[in-house]
Amino acid sequence: MKRVILGITGGIAAYKAAEVVRGLCTRGIEVHVLMTEAATRFITPLTMQTLSGNPVVVDMFAEPRVWNVQHVAYAKRADLVLVAPATASFIGRLAAGIADDMVCATILATTAPVLIAPAMNSQMYRHPAVQANLVRLRKMGYHLIAPDVGELACGDRGEGRLADVSQIIDQVLGHLQRKADLAGKRILVTAGPTREFIDPVRFISNPSSGKMGYALAAAARDRGAQVVLVSGPTAQVPPPGVEVIQVTTTAEMLAAVLEHFPQMDVVIKAAAVVDYRPQTTAEHKMKKGSEKYVLTLERNPDILKMLGGRKGDKILVGFAAETQDLIENAREKIRAKNLDLIVANDVGQRGAGFGTDTNIASIVHRDGTIRELPLCSKLELAHHILDEVVALTGGEKD
Ligand SMILES: Cc1cc2nc3c(=O)[nH]c(=O)nc-3n(C[C@H](O)[C@H](O)[C@H](O)COP(=O)(O)O)c2cc1C
């Protein structure tokens, strides 16, 4: 039986959480409710306890009734955490990592997928602070269930109404039905750019944001894999439950990857590694000099090719960011580097490539078959890539 932790926070839509509990329970899901103090002003714990058939926790410091470690026990035993409704205040606390209520503390301690359904007045929802916090939560790998547009309890009309209960339930079921099809697999993902220093304050790099690699790490974790993420310098927030190794240069990335490679089943190289590095790095900051300055570069080791040479039965996935001859280049790269799959994306297209939240990609197989994907979020693309990986490991493809 799947177990969902439902966090209820103090918004007027809290009464709809009762319908969410009923909807989940009638589908055979075990529901445990956690409430903030403010939520109890809108709907009683007794109602939620009666509907869920389980004790409700509000006070983190109260004597536990069933499980003896409160928020950590809930966090560990959850297959999924849903917060509905999520207040502006809760969203801010979670984005800042403040764990002073049972709902936030449980989420900070869990590695289960977390779905958040915001509900508030439309001005509140549009406030830059709330929007920035929502972006932050999304980046952390939390799944947001966007509010509806419509009549609000305060009499206003606009965006901010809790998403329809049936939609919330569908999303929960969708996440729960996602198979743990990578359970027991060890996956290494690389992400972000590398940097090659000219002197202590100047370097050669590229605009890779790391979003794709971080999305892959979070998606693989959600599907049960044990994930190591080797990341170049990025502004991304490390996904909870993933071992993150921070590196700067290509040589450091190579060392980290080679160290972990023998224990891995799958390696996905989403990092944008700098191909050339300065032949020498000045010890001190270089002063301005003559009009022209010639920098001699030398090839960096090709990490993917090195892994291809010692591949064995591991699955190797590469990325090809191209601006022309996408598929031909991808096929060539598969051959040259002994890969199983290449995710080819035309970074010249709108909505694809560096720094965007979306991507347009084709997945090219070793045998030449191509799966073209529509414009989708990097998280969705991550799941498409993992579907192909699962198929290669002999598992089912969705
Ligand atoms: C009648 C009433 C309705 C409220 N509705 C909402 C709401 O829909 N969304 C919201 O973000 N805050 C709402 N608030 C404000 C929250 O209750 C307040 O920010 C509270 O501190 C949230 O606490 P919590 O996040 O710990 O549950 C409402 C307050 C009142 C008095």
The ligand as a Gaussian input file, in Angstrom:
#p B3LYP/6-31G(d) Opt

LIG

0 1
 C       -9.343000      34.160000       6.719000
 C       -7.911000      33.946000       6.270000
 C       -7.669000      33.353000       5.086000
 C       -6.350000      33.170000       4.647000
 N       -6.136000      32.547000       3.454000
 C       -4.876000      32.399000       3.013000
 C       -4.634000      31.767000       1.761000
 O       -5.543000      31.329000       1.059000
 N       -3.345000      31.628000       1.339000
 C       -2.302000      32.091000       2.082000
 O       -1.161000      31.969000       1.615000
 N       -2.504000      32.667000       3.285000
 C       -3.751000      32.834000       3.764000
 N       -3.965000      33.444000       4.977000
 C       -2.799000      33.861000       5.781000
 C       -2.181000      32.666000       6.510000
 O       -3.156000      32.044000       7.318000
 C       -0.995000      33.144000       7.358000
 O        0.035000      33.622000       6.504000
 C       -0.459000      32.044000       8.241000
 O        0.618000      32.556000       8.998000
 C        0.018000      30.837000       7.437000
 O        0.595000      29.906000       8.304000
 P        1.146000      28.501000       7.810000
 O        1.881000      28.749000       6.533000
 O        2.046000      28.045000       8.917000
 O        0.014000      27.573000       7.656000
 C       -5.268000      33.617000       5.441000
 C       -5.542000      34.212000       6.670000
 C       -6.844000      34.383000       7.092000
 C       -7.092000      35.032000       8.430000

